[in-house]
């Protein structure tokens, strides 16, 4: 059955081009055209459309998207733009549209985008979740890998792993993966990419979970600018519902820029010598100095032994801040996780997996606004 289409575009030539392309395809039936989303809000309903193209180059239409989505809750809504604008795309997703597409387009591209956005998950904005450590060897990468798989399993939605530890990232090793493209390629190309052309930069490591790998060599890190990395992360959110970013240890412009656009920042450290609590305390002070950042920060302590509520309170007292997440010390399970066979899964009945599973539930609940 053909899609019943409404096209909303205030540029006459573009309108004509889009309508002509759609009418030549048996997959689309153009019911009506309008100049702005506001003018279409009422009369469009008489056609019972299930697919809209709305120009978000028009600021008035962009601002009206949320109300438009409420008016046509069961329809696919694609925001159209002449040049990819990550800020406009983000605003459109926040309004609840299906996704965005560049114009002019052909019928095949429309079908491909609809498929891409359908498997992405709910028509809601992506959740950007960053993992930061004051120093290395914090158990951060193990946690992010396990969490990605569990979120995907629990939601059925697509999850992206971005290995932004540009010099020493090792997420590919966790999955015994050999990506053909890396974050360097994505960063260099991002100004020319669209969600459809960007998607192949990710390697699917398990159904629903894909990886954008760290550079092949440490010296390539300097090729990734903080600004381009932010655009990479934001475009990833157009393809995936959850975007988990593994950041390098320590503060730098790259990690700070990504943290600013993140919904949640997990500050992760491994208890070992006792100095780690002081490192986290300094880290929290740093985030508190960044306007609006302190409310997004959650503390995570890994390899905690003994794994008890008393130990949590003890750490919290020294830290002067609640301990949001504790990960138990299970050497055998962590050894398996680090062995390169992580995509094959781990036993779900262990304390480690039960703890990370609960964290996944909390992340999903945050996303739902509970």
C-alpha positions as CSV (number, residue, x, y, z in Angstrom):
1,X,0.0,0.0,0.0
2,X,1.3,3.4,-0.9
3,X,2.1,6.0,1.7
4,X,-0.4,8.9,1.8
5,X,1.8,11.9,1.7
6,X,1.6,15.6,2.7
7,X,4.5,17.8,1.6
8,X,5.1,21.1,3.5
9,X,7.6,23.4,1.8
10,X,7.7,27.2,1.3
11,X,10.1,27.2,-1.7
12,X,8.0,26.6,-4.8
13,X,10.8,25.0,-6.9
14,X,11.7,22.6,-4.2
15,X,8.0,21.8,-3.6
16,X,7.6,21.0,-7.3
17,X,10.7,18.8,-7.4
18,X,9.7,16.7,-4.4
19,X,6.1,16.3,-5.5
20,X,7.3,15.2,-9.0
21,X,9.7,12.6,-7.5
22,X,7.1,11.2,-5.2
23,X,4.3,11.0,-7.7
24,X,6.5,8.9,-10.1
25,X,6.9,6.2,-7.5
26,X,4.1,3.7,-6.8
27,X,5.1,3.8,-3.1
28,X,3.8,7.3,-2.6
29,X,0.5,9.0,-3.1
30,X,0.7,12.8,-2.7
31,X,-2.5,14.0,-1.1
32,X,-1.8,17.7,-0.6
33,X,0.9,20.4,-0.2
34,X,1.2,23.4,2.1
35,X,3.7,26.2,2.7
36,X,4.0,25.8,6.5
37,X,3.3,23.3,9.2
38,X,0.8,25.7,10.9
39,X,-1.3,26.1,7.7
40,X,-1.4,22.3,7.4
41,X,-2.3,21.5,11.0
42,X,-6.0,21.4,10.6
43,X,-6.9,20.7,6.9
44,X,-4.3,17.9,6.4
45,X,-6.3,15.6,8.6
46,X,-9.1,15.1,6.0
47,X,-6.6,13.2,3.9
48,X,-5.7,10.7,6.6
49,X,-2.0,11.0,5.8
50,X,0.6,8.7,7.2
51,X,3.8,10.4,5.9
52,X,4.7,14.1,6.1
53,X,7.7,16.0,4.7
54,X,8.1,19.2,6.6
55,X,10.8,21.8,5.8
56,X,12.7,22.7,8.9
57,X,14.6,25.3,7.0
58,X,11.5,27.3,7.8
59,X,11.8,28.4,11.4
60,X,8.0,28.7,11.8
61,X,7.5,25.1,10.8
62,X,10.4,23.9,13.0
63,X,8.9,25.6,16.0
64,X,5.5,24.0,15.2
65,X,6.8,20.4,15.0
66,X,5.9,19.4,18.5
67,X,2.3,20.5,18.1
68,X,2.2,18.8,14.7
69,X,3.4,15.5,16.1
70,X,0.7,15.7,18.7
71,X,-1.9,16.3,16.0
72,X,-0.7,13.4,13.9
73,X,0.7,10.9,16.4
74,X,0.6,7.8,14.2
75,X,2.2,9.3,11.1
76,X,5.8,9.3,9.9
77,X,7.2,12.8,9.9
78,X,10.5,13.6,8.1
79,X,12.0,17.0,8.6
80,X,13.6,18.2,5.4
81,X,16.6,20.6,5.0
82,X,18.9,21.7,2.2
83,X,22.1,21.3,4.2
84,X,22.6,19.1,7.2
85,X,22.3,21.1,10.4
86,X,22.9,19.1,13.6
87,X,21.2,21.7,15.8
88,X,18.0,21.7,13.7
89,X,18.1,17.9,13.5
90,X,18.4,17.7,17.3
91,X,15.5,20.2,17.7
92,X,13.4,18.1,15.3
93,X,14.1,14.9,17.2
94,X,13.2,16.6,20.5
95,X,9.9,17.5,18.9
96,X,9.2,13.8,18.3
97,X,9.6,13.6,14.5
98,X,10.7,10.3,12.8
99,X,13.9,11.8,11.6
100,X,15.4,14.2,9.0
101,X,16.4,14.0,5.4
102,X,18.2,16.2,2.9
103,X,16.3,17.7,0.0
104,X,16.0,17.2,-2.9
105,X,15.7,13.4,-2.6
106,X,14.6,10.4,-4.6
107,X,12.0,7.8,-3.8
108,X,14.6,5.1,-3.0
109,X,16.3,7.4,-0.4
110,X,13.0,8.1,1.3
111,X,12.3,4.4,1.7
112,X,15.8,3.8,3.0
113,X,15.5,6.6,5.6
114,X,12.2,5.3,6.8
115,X,13.7,1.9,7.3
116,X,16.7,3.4,9.1
117,X,14.6,5.4,11.4
118,X,12.2,2.5,12.0
119,X,14.8,0.2,13.3
120,X,16.4,3.0,15.4
121,X,13.5,2.7,17.9
122,X,11.0,5.1,19.4
123,X,10.4,8.5,17.8
124,X,12.2,10.3,20.6
125,X,15.5,12.1,20.9
126,X,18.7,10.0,21.5
127,X,20.1,9.6,25.0
128,X,23.8,10.7,25.1
129,X,25.6,8.9,27.9
130,X,29.2,9.6,28.6
131,X,31.7,7.6,30.7
132,X,34.6,9.6,32.2
133,X,37.4,8.6,34.5
134,X,40.0,10.8,36.3
135,X,42.6,8.2,35.5
136,X,43.0,5.0,33.5
137,X,42.3,1.4,34.6
138,X,38.9,2.3,36.0
139,X,36.8,-0.5,34.6
140,X,35.1,2.1,32.5
141,X,35.3,0.2,29.2
142,X,34.1,-3.1,30.6
143,X,31.1,-1.3,32.1
144,X,30.1,0.6,29.0
145,X,30.3,-2.6,26.8
146,X,28.1,-4.6,29.2
147,X,25.7,-1.7,29.6
148,X,25.3,-1.3,25.8
149,X,24.3,-4.9,25.3
150,X,21.9,-4.9,28.2
151,X,20.1,-1.7,27.2
152,X,19.7,-3.1,23.6
153,X,18.3,-6.4,25.0
154,X,15.9,-4.6,27.3
155,X,14.5,-2.0,24.9
156,X,14.9,-3.6,21.5
157,X,16.3,-0.3,20.3
158,X,19.6,0.5,18.6
159,X,22.6,1.3,20.8
160,X,25.8,2.9,19.6
161,X,29.2,2.6,21.3
162,X,31.6,5.4,20.4
163,X,35.2,4.8,21.4
164,X,36.4,8.3,21.9
165,X,39.5,7.3,24.0
166,X,41.5,8.4,21.0
167,X,44.9,7.3,22.0
168,X,44.3,4.1,24.0
169,X,40.7,3.0,23.2
170,X,40.3,-0.8,23.2
171,X,36.5,-1.4,22.7
172,X,37.2,-3.4,19.5
173,X,39.3,-5.8,21.5
174,X,36.4,-6.5,23.9
175,X,34.4,-7.8,20.9
176,X,37.2,-9.3,18.9
177,X,36.3,-6.8,16.2
178,X,38.3,-5.4,13.3
179,X,36.5,-2.3,12.1
180,X,37.3,-0.9,8.7
181,X,36.5,2.6,9.6
182,X,37.3,4.6,12.8
183,X,36.3,7.7,14.6
184,X,39.1,9.5,12.7
185,X,37.4,8.8,9.4
186,X,34.0,9.9,10.7
187,X,35.5,13.1,12.2
188,X,37.2,14.0,8.9
189,X,34.1,13.3,6.8
190,X,31.3,14.5,9.1
191,X,30.7,17.8,7.3
192,X,29.8,15.8,4.1
193,X,27.8,13.1,5.7
194,X,24.1,12.4,6.3
195,X,22.7,9.8,8.6
196,X,22.3,7.4,5.7
197,X,25.9,7.8,4.5
198,X,27.2,7.9,8.1
199,X,25.6,4.6,9.1
200,X,28.3,2.3,7.4
201,X,31.0,3.8,9.6
202,X,29.6,1.7,12.5
203,X,30.4,-2.0,12.8
204,X,27.5,-4.1,14.2
205,X,29.0,-6.2,16.9
206,X,25.7,-7.8,18.1
207,X,22.2,-7.3,16.9
208,X,21.1,-3.9,18.1
209,X,24.6,-2.8,19.2
210,X,27.2,-1.1,16.9
211,X,30.6,0.3,17.4
212,X,32.5,3.4,16.1
213,X,36.1,2.4,16.7
214,X,38.9,4.4,18.2
215,X,41.9,5.3,15.9
216,X,44.3,2.6,14.7
217,X,47.3,4.5,16.1
218,X,47.7,6.9,19.0
219,X,49.1,9.7,16.9
220,X,45.9,9.8,14.8
221,X,44.2,11.3,17.9
222,X,45.2,14.8,16.9
223,X,43.2,14.5,13.7
224,X,39.9,14.6,15.7
225,X,38.8,18.1,16.7
226,X,36.5,18.6,19.7
227,X,34.0,20.4,17.4
228,X,33.9,17.6,14.8
229,X,33.6,14.9,17.5
230,X,30.5,16.7,18.9
231,X,28.9,16.6,15.4
232,X,29.8,12.9,15.1
233,X,28.1,12.2,18.4
234,X,25.0,14.3,17.5
235,X,24.6,12.6,14.1
236,X,24.9,9.3,15.8
237,X,21.8,10.2,17.7
238,X,19.9,10.3,14.5
239,X,20.6,6.7,13.8
240,X,20.7,5.2,17.3
241,X,18.4,5.8,20.3
242,X,21.2,5.3,22.9
243,X,24.7,6.7,22.3
244,X,27.3,5.6,24.9
245,X,30.6,7.4,24.6
246,X,33.8,6.1,26.1
247,X,35.9,9.2,26.9
248,X,39.7,9.4,27.6
249,X,40.9,9.7,31.1
250,X,41.4,13.2,32.4
251,X,39.9,16.6,31.4
252,X,40.6,18.0,28.0
253,X,38.6,20.0,25.4
254,X,37.4,16.9,23.7
255,X,35.9,15.3,26.8
256,X,34.4,18.5,28.1
257,X,32.7,19.3,24.8
258,X,31.1,15.8,24.7
259,X,30.0,16.0,28.3
260,X,28.2,19.3,27.6
261,X,25.9,17.6,25.2
262,X,25.5,14.5,27.3
263,X,22.3,13.7,29.2
264,X,24.2,11.7,31.8
265,X,27.9,11.6,32.8
266,X,29.1,8.5,34.7
267,X,32.3,9.4,36.5
268,X,33.9,6.0,36.9
269,X,36.8,4.8,39.1
270,X,38.2,1.6,40.4
271,X,38.9,1.3,44.1
272,X,42.5,0.2,44.7
273,X,44.8,2.4,46.7
274,X,42.3,4.8,48.3
275,X,43.6,7.8,46.4
276,X,40.8,7.2,43.8
277,X,38.2,8.8,46.1
278,X,40.2,12.0,46.1
279,X,40.5,11.9,42.3
280,X,36.7,11.6,42.1
281,X,36.2,14.5,44.5
282,X,38.4,16.7,42.4
283,X,36.5,15.6,39.3
284,X,33.1,16.5,40.9
285,X,34.5,19.9,41.8
286,X,35.5,20.4,38.2
287,X,32.1,19.5,36.8
288,X,30.4,21.7,39.4
289,X,32.4,24.6,38.0
290,X,30.8,23.9,34.6
291,X,27.4,25.6,34.5
292,X,24.6,23.0,34.5
293,X,26.9,20.0,34.5
294,X,26.9,18.9,38.1
295,X,23.2,17.7,37.9
296,X,24.1,15.2,35.1
297,X,27.0,13.6,36.9
298,X,26.7,10.1,38.5
299,X,29.5,8.5,40.5
300,X,30.5,4.9,39.7
301,X,32.9,2.8,41.8
302,X,34.1,-0.5,40.3
303,X,35.5,-3.6,41.8
304,X,34.1,-2.7,45.2
305,X,35.0,-5.2,48.0
306,X,33.2,-5.8,50.3
307,X,30.1,-5.1,48.2
308,X,27.9,-3.9,51.0
309,X,25.7,-1.0,51.9
310,X,28.1,-0.2,54.7
311,X,30.9,0.1,52.2
312,X,28.8,2.4,50.0
313,X,28.2,4.7,53.0
314,X,31.9,4.6,53.9
315,X,32.9,5.7,50.4
316,X,30.2,8.4,50.3
317,X,31.3,9.9,53.6
318,X,34.9,10.2,52.4
319,X,33.7,11.5,49.0
320,X,31.2,14.0,50.4
321,X,28.8,12.9,47.7
322,X,26.4,10.0,47.2
323,X,27.7,6.9,45.5
324,X,25.3,6.3,42.7
325,X,26.6,3.0,41.4
326,X,28.8,0.3,42.9
327,X,30.1,-2.6,40.7
328,X,31.3,-5.7,42.6
329,X,34.7,-7.2,42.3
330,X,34.3,-10.4,40.3
331,X,37.7,-11.2,38.7
332,X,36.5,-14.2,36.8
333,X,33.6,-12.4,35.1
334,X,35.7,-9.4,34.3
335,X,38.4,-11.6,32.9
336,X,35.8,-13.2,30.6
337,X,34.4,-9.7,29.6
338,X,37.9,-8.6,28.7
339,X,38.7,-11.7,26.7
340,X,37.3,-10.5,23.4
341,X,34.2,-12.7,23.5
342,X,31.8,-10.2,25.0
343,X,29.5,-10.2,22.0
344,X,28.7,-13.8,22.9
345,X,27.2,-12.7,26.2
346,X,27.9,-13.4,29.9
347,X,26.0,-15.5,32.5
348,X,23.1,-13.3,33.7
349,X,22.8,-14.8,37.2
350,X,26.2,-13.4,38.5
351,X,26.3,-10.5,40.9
352,X,28.2,-8.4,38.3
353,X,25.6,-8.9,35.6
354,X,22.7,-8.3,38.0
355,X,24.3,-5.1,39.1
356,X,24.9,-3.8,35.6
357,X,21.4,-5.0,34.6
358,X,19.9,-2.8,37.3
359,X,22.0,0.1,36.1
360,X,20.6,-0.5,32.6
361,X,17.1,-0.4,34.0
362,X,17.9,2.9,35.7
363,X,19.3,4.4,32.5
364,X,16.1,3.4,30.6
365,X,13.9,4.8,33.4
366,X,15.8,8.1,33.2
367,X,15.1,8.1,29.4
368,X,11.4,7.6,30.1
369,X,11.5,10.5,32.5
370,X,10.5,8.3,35.5
